[in-house]
Amino acid sequence: MTDNQNVLKFVNDSAALVQPRRIVWITGEEDQLEALRKEALATGELIKLNEDLLPGCYLHRSATNDVARVEGRTFICCKNKDDAGPINNWMDPQEAYEKVGAIFEGSMKGKTMYVIPYSMGAVGSKFSKIGIEITDSIYVVVSMAIMTRIGNKVLDTLGDSNDFVRGLHAKADLDAEKRYILHFPEDNTIWSVNSGYGGNVLLGKKCFALRIASYLGKNEGWMAEHMLILGVENPEGEIKYVAAAFPSACGKTNLAMLIPPEIYKQKGYKVWCVGDDIAWIRVGADGRLWAINPENGFFGVAPGTNMKSNPNALLSTKKNAIFTNVVHNLDNNTVWWEGMDKNPPTNALDWKGNRWTADCGEKGAHPNSRFTAPAINCPCISSEFEAPDGVPLSAIIFGGRRAKTAPLVYEARDWNSGVFIGSAMASETTAAATGAVGVVRRDPMAMRPFVGYNMADYFAHWIEMGTKISNQPKIFNVNWFRTDDNGNFIWPGYGDNLRVLEWILARCENKVDAVETPIGYVPVPEDINIEGLDDVTVDTIKELLTVDPENWKEEVKGIEEFYAQFGDRLPKELSEKLAELKARLN
């Protein structure tokens, strides 16, 4: 418990609204969490898995109408509609509190209301932020215990401060028509109702760590970004860190947990994962950018995760993890999903809990099925994972899935050119996405669904941050997905992406030259190490690094169209960078 009057008022006001049978404060002690898991087993909210094969692991199923984040039901609720911007859904705060307050009213009658104090970032770090999430879901409690640092130690750190994010969640009736994920950035508040799916209800995740935090960062002079953080250790034992942003389906988690190719391993290279999804970035006393991963766990997509694509991610799930909407293998009480291996179980239930076999014509695991796993389980977790000041960034990397336009890697001319590259970031849709294949979707800095305010102001914040960083990281763009005329990927990808990271870090230390092009600097082809790659020659690298001016003239039209929606709010620095690119292409 706490004497903090701000916290007590929030809890009491919430209880008056949702009217629970009782209130339980989450202390963070294992005995309390274990008792809650047992309670969830009795109600069927959780299913215990094989203790020998998957110790401490559970299966959870969400409602069949509640299996993913719901962009159409996600709102930024600020007083001025223009402050939400053209990309976000907006609702007036007063209207939102009244409309959704009516849905919350009495929604926990007969239920227990859990109060979860949690820290995003190491408890007590000056980089960290504190939240209180109120929920009626044991699944949320035990998942937040994996994804964040929870309990009394967080309340002790908060003391009597009012600087915490207020989160209220209720499953209510799981009515999709009354499902709302509301963010009140001006009030430091999040409301989520009628969902039980992790992405909508683990409020520390995208809701706090990106939408609310991006707004806090703008006002307080730091950045909340949808970025992985990794460290590359060279044979001399030096570790250099990079942060990287990719839209979905572009290999973000695979890069975060990259396994070096054999020839690099033999030389002594290692890659360390600091974070797979979110980076909070501040300017340090040394004028460099320093980044922390505010999370404590991984909330990863299960299908396609296997011992070839991402062994470190799969190994992270082997104990104390929660699997959501995957196949339940009844023969050995474990889990399975498409792409895990080529041996689907023959005695199994699908993600809905129905009898399932691989030849029935239906997928056994939902395409967005998930695992929630402690980061500490990851074999390549960085020793700096809990570092209160984070890690210093040598480079920031943007990337997308482009068949022909973007080269394998190129470097921005300067900070504002890098912001321009990030602001124009795009990816081509794959067969996995709904709609047509190959459509270019703009996803600036991979933050399109996650900026808590007007994206034009977000671009301006990046530009302003550049003026505060005396020791700026270099900014790069990568594209692992260049294809030949038959549609086959030219670059091998996966662990071999370390070869590109090696060049990036060499550029950061001015150890290699580069070739100027209209879009930025590309490597001298011979400077990309292809030792041990049978199918890749220097000519292959030359092809991967070509910049076709005609393709880029089309790209410019797409950027102009995207920028147009921001009107006068678009920073003039970005308009200038676009004009400079056009001039160079012509």
C-alpha positions in Angstrom: 0.0 0.0 0.0 0.9 3.7 -0.1 0.2 7.0 1.6 0.5 8.8 -1.8 -2.7 10.8 -1.9 -2.6 11.2 -5.7 -2.4 7.4 -6.1 -5.1 6.8 -3.5 -7.5 9.3 -5.1 -7.0 7.6 -8.6 -7.7 4.2 -7.1 -10.7 5.4 -5.1 -12.2 7.3 -8.0 -11.7 4.3 -10.3 -13.3 2.0 -7.8 -16.3 4.4 -7.5 -16.7 4.2 -11.3 -16.3 0.4 -11.9 -17.8 -0.7 -8.5 -15.7 -3.9 -7.8 -16.5 -6.5 -5.1 -13.0 -6.0 -3.6 -9.6 -4.3 -4.3 -6.3 -6.2 -4.4 -3.0 -4.3 -4.5 -0.2 -6.1 -6.4 2.9 -6.3 -4.3 5.2 -8.0 -6.7 5.8 -10.9 -4.4 5.9 -14.4 -6.0 3.5 -15.9 -3.5 0.8 -13.5 -4.5 1.4 -14.0 -8.2 1.3 -17.8 -7.8 -2.0 -17.6 -5.9 -3.4 -15.5 -8.8 -2.2 -18.0 -11.4 -3.9 -20.8 -9.5 -7.1 -18.8 -9.4 -6.9 -18.2 -13.1 -6.4 -22.0 -13.7 -9.6 -22.7 -11.8 -11.6 -20.3 -14.0 -9.9 -21.4 -17.2 -8.4 -17.9 -17.8 -5.0 -19.7 -17.9 -4.0 -23.3 -18.7 -0.9 -24.8 -17.1 1.6 -26.4 -19.5 4.0 -29.3 -19.1 6.1 -28.4 -16.1 9.0 -30.6 -17.2 9.1 -29.3 -20.8 7.9 -25.7 -20.3 8.4 -24.9 -16.6 6.3 -22.0 -15.3 4.5 -21.6 -18.7 0.8 -21.0 -19.4 -1.6 -21.0 -22.3 -4.1 -18.1 -22.6 -6.9 -17.7 -25.1 -8.5 -14.3 -25.9 -12.0 -13.9 -27.2 -12.3 -14.7 -30.9 -13.3 -11.1 -31.6 -10.3 -9.7 -29.7 -7.1 -10.9 -31.2 -5.1 -7.8 -32.2 -4.6 -4.1 -31.6 -7.6 -2.1 -32.9 -6.4 1.0 -34.7 -9.9 2.1 -35.6 -10.9 2.1 -31.9 -7.7 3.8 -30.6 -8.0 7.5 -29.9 -5.9 10.4 -28.9 -8.0 12.6 -26.7 -6.6 16.1 -26.5 -8.4 19.4 -26.3 -7.4 20.6 -29.8 -8.1 18.3 -32.7 -5.1 19.6 -34.7 -2.8 18.6 -31.8 -3.7 14.9 -32.5 -2.9 15.4 -36.2 -4.2 13.8 -39.5 -2.9 10.3 -38.8 -4.5 9.7 -35.3 -8.1 9.2 -34.5 -9.3 12.1 -32.2 -11.9 12.4 -29.6 -12.7 15.4 -27.4 -11.5 14.6 -23.8 -14.8 15.6 -22.2 -16.8 13.6 -24.7 -14.4 10.6 -24.2 -14.7 10.6 -20.4 -18.5 10.8 -20.6 -19.1 8.3 -23.4 -16.6 5.7 -22.2 -17.1 6.4 -18.5 -20.7 5.2 -19.1 -19.3 1.9 -20.4 -16.9 1.6 -17.4 -19.7 2.3 -14.9 -20.3 -0.8 -12.8 -18.2 -2.9 -15.2 -16.4 -4.7 -12.2 -19.5 -5.5 -10.2 -18.9 -8.8 -8.5 -15.3 -8.9 -9.6 -11.9 -8.1 -8.1 -10.1 -4.9 -9.1 -6.3 -5.3 -9.2 -4.0 -2.3 -8.7 -0.6 -2.8 -10.4 2.1 -0.2 -9.7 4.8 -0.7 -12.4 8.0 0.9 -13.6 8.9 1.4 -17.2 12.7 1.1 -17.0 14.8 -0.1 -14.1 13.2 0.9 -10.8 14.8 4.2 -9.6 16.6 5.1 -12.8 16.2 8.7 -13.8 15.3 7.4 -17.3 12.3 5.5 -15.9 8.7 6.4 -15.6 6.0 5.0 -13.3 2.5 3.9 -14.0 -0.5 2.5 -12.1 -2.7 0.1 -14.0 -6.1 -0.9 -12.7 -7.6 -4.1 -14.2 -10.1 -6.9 -13.6 -7.9 -9.4 -15.5 -5.5 -11.9 -13.9 -4.0 -12.4 -17.3 -3.1 -8.7 -17.3 -1.6 -8.9 -13.8 0.7 -11.9 -14.6 1.6 -10.5 -18.0 2.5 -7.1 -16.6 4.7 -8.9 -14.1 6.7 -10.2 -17.1 6.6 -7.1 -19.2 7.4 -4.5 -16.5 8.9 -4.2 -13.0 5.9 -4.2 -10.6 5.0 -3.9 -6.9 5.8 -2.2 -3.7 9.3 -1.2 -4.7 7.7 1.0 -7.4 5.4 2.7 -4.9 8.4 3.3 -2.6 10.3 4.9 -5.5 7.2 7.1 -6.4 6.9 8.4 -2.9 4.4 11.2 -2.7 4.9 12.3 -6.3 2.1 12.9 -8.7 4.3 12.0 -11.7 2.7 8.7 -12.8 0.6 7.5 -15.7 -3.0 6.5 -14.7 -4.3 3.4 -16.5 -7.8 2.0 -16.2 -8.7 -1.3 -17.9 -11.9 -3.4 -17.7 -12.8 -6.4 -19.8 -16.5 -5.5 -19.4 -18.5 -7.5 -22.0 -15.7 -7.8 -24.6 -18.1 -6.1 -26.9 -16.2 -5.1 -30.0 -18.6 -2.3 -30.8 -17.9 -0.7 -27.4 -14.2 -1.4 -27.4 -12.1 1.8 -26.8 -8.4 2.4 -26.3 -8.2 6.0 -25.2 -5.1 8.1 -24.5 -5.3 11.4 -22.7 -1.8 12.8 -23.1 -2.6 16.1 -21.4 -3.9 14.1 -18.3 -1.2 11.4 -18.3 -4.1 8.9 -18.5 -5.0 5.7 -20.5 -8.4 4.1 -20.6 -9.0 0.6 -22.2 -12.4 -1.2 -22.1 -14.0 -4.2 -23.7 -10.7 -5.9 -24.7 -8.6 -8.7 -23.1 -5.9 -8.9 -25.8 -2.4 -8.0 -24.7 -1.7 -5.2 -27.2 -4.8 -3.3 -26.0 -4.6 -4.1 -22.2 -1.0 -4.3 -21.2 -1.0 -0.6 -20.8 2.7 -0.2 -20.2 3.3 -1.5 -23.8 2.4 0.7 -26.8 -0.1 2.9 -24.9 2.3 4.2 -22.2 5.8 3.4 -23.7 5.0 5.1 -27.0 1.8 7.1 -27.3 1.9 8.8 -23.8 5.7 8.7 -23.6 6.2 10.3 -27.0 4.1 13.2 -25.8 6.1 13.4 -22.5 9.3 13.2 -24.4 8.3 16.2 -26.6 7.5 18.3 -23.5 10.5 17.1 -21.5 13.2 17.0 -24.2 13.7 13.3 -24.8 12.4 10.7 -27.3 10.2 7.6 -27.1 10.8 5.5 -30.2 9.6 2.2 -31.7 13.1 0.9 -31.9 15.2 -2.2 -31.0 18.5 -1.6 -29.3 21.5 -4.0 -29.9 25.2 -4.1 -29.1 27.8 -5.4 -31.5 30.9 -6.7 -29.7 34.1 -6.9 -31.9 37.0 -9.4 -31.4 38.8 -6.8 -29.2 35.8 -6.8 -26.8 34.6 -3.3 -27.6 30.8 -3.0 -27.8 29.0 -0.4 -30.0 25.3 0.1 -29.8 22.7 1.0 -32.4 18.9 1.6 -32.3 16.8 0.6 -35.3 13.2 1.2 -36.4 11.4 -1.1 -38.8 7.7 -1.4 -39.8 6.1 -4.8 -39.1 7.2 -7.8 -41.2 10.7 -6.3 -41.7 12.7 -8.6 -39.4 12.9 -6.3 -36.3 13.0 -9.0 -33.6 15.3 -11.2 -35.8 17.8 -8.3 -35.9 17.5 -7.5 -32.2 18.5 -11.1 -31.4 20.9 -11.6 -34.3 23.2 -14.6 -34.3 26.5 -13.8 -36.1 27.4 -15.9 -39.1 30.0 -18.7 -38.4 32.9 -16.8 -39.8 32.2 -13.8 -37.5 31.6 -16.1 -34.5 35.1 -17.7 -35.1 36.7 -14.2 -35.1 35.0 -13.5 -31.7 32.1 -11.2 -32.8 29.0 -11.3 -30.5 25.6 -9.5 -30.6 23.8 -8.4 -27.5 20.1 -7.6 -27.2 19.2 -4.6 -25.0 15.6 -4.4 -26.4 13.5 -5.8 -29.2 10.7 -3.1 -29.5 11.0 0.2 -27.7 13.8 2.7 -26.9 13.6 5.7 -24.7 16.4 8.0 -25.7 18.0 11.0 -23.9 21.0 13.3 -24.4 23.7 12.4 -21.9 26.2 14.7 -20.2 28.7 13.7 -22.8 26.6 15.1 -25.6 25.8 11.6 -27.0 22.4 9.9 -27.2 21.8 7.3 -24.5 19.0 4.7 -24.8 17.1 2.4 -22.4 14.6 -0.4 -23.1 11.7 0.6 -20.8 10.3 -3.0 -20.9 11.2 -6.1 -18.9 10.0 -8.7 -21.4 9.2 -9.6 -25.0 5.7 -9.6 -26.5 6.5 -11.4 -29.7 4.6 -12.8 -32.6 4.7 -16.6 -32.4 4.0 -17.9 -36.0 7.3 -18.1 -38.0 9.4 -18.1 -34.8 11.6 -21.2 -34.9 15.2 -22.5 -34.3 16.3 -21.3 -37.7 14.6 -17.9 -38.0 15.2 -16.7 -34.4 16.6 -19.3 -32.0 17.1 -16.7 -29.2 13.4 -15.7 -29.3 12.3 -19.3 -29.2 14.7 -20.1 -26.3 13.3 -17.0 -24.4 9.9 -18.8 -24.2 11.1 -22.0 -22.6 10.3 -21.0 -19.0 7.9 -18.6 -17.2 6.3 -17.5 -20.4 2.6 -17.0 -21.4 1.5 -18.2 -24.9 -1.7 -16.6 -26.3 -3.9 -18.0 -29.1 -1.5 -20.8 -30.2 -2.1 -24.6 -30.7 -2.4 -26.7 -27.6 -0.6 -30.1 -28.1 -2.6 -32.4 -25.9 -0.2 -35.3 -26.2 2.5 -33.6 -24.2 0.7 -30.5 -22.9 2.9 -28.1 -24.9 2.3 -25.5 -27.6 2.8 -25.3 -31.4 2.3 -22.8 -34.1 2.7 -22.6 -37.9 6.4 -22.2 -38.8 7.6 -23.7 -35.5 8.6 -26.9 -37.1 7.3 -29.4 -39.7 5.8 -31.7 -37.1 2.3 -30.4 -36.3 0.7 -32.3 -33.4 -1.9 -34.9 -34.3 -3.9 -34.6 -31.0 -4.5 -30.9 -30.5 -6.8 -27.9 -30.0 -6.6 -24.8 -32.1 -6.4 -21.2 -30.8 -10.1 -21.2 -30.2 -10.0 -24.4 -28.2 -11.6 -26.6 -30.9 -10.2 -30.0 -32.1 -7.6 -29.4 -34.8 -5.4 -31.2 -37.2 -3.0 -29.8 -39.7 -4.9 -31.1 -42.7 -8.3 -29.4 -41.7 -7.6 -26.4 -44.0 -7.5 -23.9 -41.0 -4.5 -22.4 -39.3 -4.1 -23.8 -35.8 -2.5 -20.7 -34.3 -3.9 -17.3 -34.9 -1.6 -15.3 -37.3 -1.2 -12.7 -34.5 -0.7 -15.3 -31.7 1.8 -14.2 -29.1 4.3 -15.2 -26.5 5.0 -13.0 -23.4 8.5 -13.9 -22.1 10.9 -12.5 -19.6 13.8 -10.7 -21.3 16.2 -12.3 -18.8 15.5 -15.6 -20.5 17.1 -14.5 -23.8 20.5 -16.2 -24.3 21.9 -12.9 -25.9 20.5 -10.4 -23.4 22.9 -7.6 -22.8 24.7 -7.1 -19.5 23.6 -3.5 -19.8 19.9 -4.5 -19.9 19.3 -3.0 -16.4 21.9 -0.2 -16.8 20.1 2.8 -15.2 21.7 5.3 -17.7 21.2 3.0 -20.7 23.7 2.6 -23.5 25.3 5.2 -25.8 24.2 5.1 -29.5 26.7 5.1 -32.3 24.0 4.9 -35.0 20.3 5.1 -35.7 19.0 2.8 -38.4 15.7 3.1 -40.4 14.5 0.3 -42.7 11.7 -1.0 -44.7 10.7 -3.7 -47.3 11.4 -2.3 -50.8 11.8 -4.5 -53.8 13.7 -2.1 -56.1 13.9 1.5 -54.6 16.2 1.5 -51.6 19.7 0.2 -51.7 21.0 -2.4 -49.2 22.3 0.4 -47.0 22.9 4.2 -47.2 24.0 6.9 -44.9 22.2 10.2 -44.4 24.3 13.4 -45.2 23.5 14.9 -41.7 21.0 14.8 -38.8 18.2 16.6 -40.6 18.7 14.4 -43.8 18.4 11.4 -41.4 15.1 12.8 -40.0 13.9 13.3 -43.6 14.8 9.6 -44.4 12.9 8.5 -41.2 9.9 10.7 -42.0 9.6 9.3 -45.5 10.1 5.7 -44.4 7.9 3.2 -46.2 7.4 -0.5 -46.7 5.7 -2.5 -49.4 2.8 -4.7 -48.3 3.4 -8.5 -48.3 1.0 -11.3 -48.9 0.6 -11.5 -45.1 -1.1 -8.1 -45.1 -4.7 -7.6 -46.2 -5.2 -5.9 -49.6 -3.0 -5.7 -52.6 0.7 -6.9 -52.5 3.5 -4.3 -53.2 1.5 -1.2 -52.1 3.8 1.4 -50.6 2.7 2.3 -47.0 4.3 5.3 -45.3 5.3 4.5 -41.7 7.5 7.3 -40.5 10.1 6.0 -38.0 7.8 3.0 -37.7 5.7 5.2 -35.4 2.6 5.7 -37.6 0.2 3.9 -35.1 2.1 5.0 -32.0 2.7 8.8 -31.9 0.6 10.4 -29.2 0.3 13.8 -30.9 0.5 15.5 -34.3 3.1 13.7 -36.4 4.3 16.9 -38.0 5.1 18.1 -34.5 6.9 14.8 -33.9 9.1 15.5 -36.9 9.8 19.0 -35.5 10.8 17.4 -32.2 13.3 15.2 -33.9 14.8 18.3 -35.7 14.9 20.2 -32.4 16.6 17.2 -30.6 19.3 17.4 -33.3 20.3 20.9 -32.0 20.8 19.5 -28.5 23.1 16.6 -29.4 26.7 17.8 -29.6 27.9 14.3 -30.4 25.3 13.1 -32.9 25.0 9.4 -34.0 25.0 8.9 -37.7 21.7 7.9 -39.3 21.4 5.1 -41.9 18.7 3.3 -43.9 18.8 -0.4 -44.7 16.8 -2.6 -47.0 17.2 -6.4 -46.6 14.4 -7.0 -49.2 15.8 -6.0 -52.6 14.7 -8.6 -55.2 15.9 -9.7 -58.6 13.7 -9.7 -61.8 12.2 -13.0 -60.7 11.1 -11.7 -57.3 13.8 -13.5 -55.3 15.6 -11.8 -52.5 19.2 -10.9 -53.4 20.6 -10.4 -49.9 20.7 -13.5 -47.6 19.5 -11.5 -44.6 19.2 -12.9 -41.0 22.6 -13.3 -39.4 24.4 -12.0 -42.4 22.9 -8.6 -41.7 25.8 -8.3 -39.3 27.9 -7.6 -42.4 26.0 -4.4 -43.0 26.1 -3.4 -39.3 29.9 -3.9 -39.5 30.1 -1.3 -42.3 27.7 1.0 -40.5 29.9 1.0 -37.3 33.1 1.4 -39.4 31.5 4.5 -41.0 30.6 5.9 -37.5 34.4 5.7 -36.7 35.4 7.1 -40.1 37.3 3.8 -40.9 35.9 3.4 -44.4 35.0 5.6 -47.3 31.6 5.9 -49.0 30.3 6.8 -52.4 28.0 9.9 -52.8 24.6 9.3 -54.5 21.6 11.6 -54.9 20.0 10.0 -51.8 23.1 9.8 -49.5 26.3 7.8 -49.1 26.5 4.1 -50.1 29.4 1.7 -49.3 32.3 1.1 -51.7 31.1 -2.4 -52.8 34.4 -4.1 -51.7 33.9 -2.7 -48.1 30.9 -5.1 -47.5 32.5 -8.3 -46.2 31.2 -11.2 -48.3 33.7 -13.8 -47.0 31.9 -17.2 -46.6 28.9 -16.2 -48.8 28.7 -18.6 -51.7 26.0 -16.9 -53.7 27.1 -13.3 -53.2 29.9 -11.6 -55.3 31.1 -8.0 -55.4 28.9 -7.6 -58.5 25.9 -8.7 -56.3 26.8 -6.0 -53.8 27.1 -3.5 -56.7 23.5 -4.4 -57.8 22.3 -4.1 -54.2 23.7 -0.6 -53.9 22.5 0.9 -57.2 20.3 4.0 -56.9 17.9 4.3 -59.9 17.0 8.0 -60.3 13.7 7.2 -62.1 12.5 5.0 -59.2 13.4 7.8 -56.8 11.5 10.4 -58.8 8.4 8.2 -58.3 9.4 7.9 -54.6 9.5 11.7 -54.4 5.9 12.0 -55.6 4.8 9.6 -52.9 6.7 11.6 -50.2 5.1 14.9 -51.5 1.6 13.3 -51.3 2.3 12.1 -47.8 3.7 15.4 -46.6 0.7 17.3 -48.1 -1.6 16.1 -45.4 0.4 18.0 -42.7 -0.1 21.4 -44.3 1.7 24.3 -42.7 2.6 22.2 -39.7 5.3 20.2 -41.6 8.7 21.5 -40.5 10.3 23.6 -43.3 13.5 21.7 -42.8 11.8 18.6 -44.3 10.4 20.5 -47.2 13.9 21.8 -47.9 15.4 18.3 -47.8 12.7 17.0 -50.2 13.5 19.9 -52.6 17.2 19.2 -52.3 16.6 15.5 -53.2 14.5 16.5 -56.2 17.2 18.8 -57.4 19.9 16.1 -57.1 17.8 13.6 -58.9 17.3 16.0 -61.8 
